[in-house]
Amino acid sequence: MLDKYVGVYSSPETPIKWTIARDGETLFFQPPGAQSGVPLEAAAEFRKITEHRGYEILSPLSPLAHLGIARAMALTGNTDASKKAYEAFLTLWQEADANLPIFKEARREAAQFQ
């Protein structure tokens, strides 16, 4: 499932190319000229947001971080953690506009774990 992210990426706005590689169940970001890659630990970064909400308690970042955790856990095959994170996101956004694209996507993705 992670193989679809492996490759060389670039952007028309920048002349730099960077590489995403895979070793087992971990993706690595390798900047140009670097000898080795840096592990991409999305779930850990999203957890920092959910655990340290700060002063902006109404910010959408915390619920979206739960969605990020859910997606990261799904990519690594951790279905239990993914399901819990989707449930947290959907609970936090239960009053959201049902037609909001990201909310619709999250509901569709979460349905896979039912």
Stockholm file with secondary structure:
# STOCKHOLM 1.0

chainA/1-114         MLDKYVGVYSSPETPIKWTIARDGETLFFQPPGAQSGVPLEAAAEFRKITEHRGYEILSPLSPLAHLGIARAMALTGNTDASKKAYEAFLTLWQEADANLPIFKEARREAAQFQ
#=GR chainA/1-114 SS CGGGGCEEEEETTEEEEEEEEEETTEEEEECTTCSSCEECCHHHHHHHHHHCCTTCTTCTHHHHHHHHHHHHHHHTTCHHHHHHHHHHHHHHTTTSCTTCHHHHHHHHHHHTTC
#=GC SS_cons         CGGGGCEEEEETTEEEEEEEEEETTEEEEECTTCSSCEECCHHHHHHHHHHCCTTCTTCTHHHHHHHHHHHHHHHTTCHHHHHHHHHHHHHHTTTSCTTCHHHHHHHHHHHTTC
//
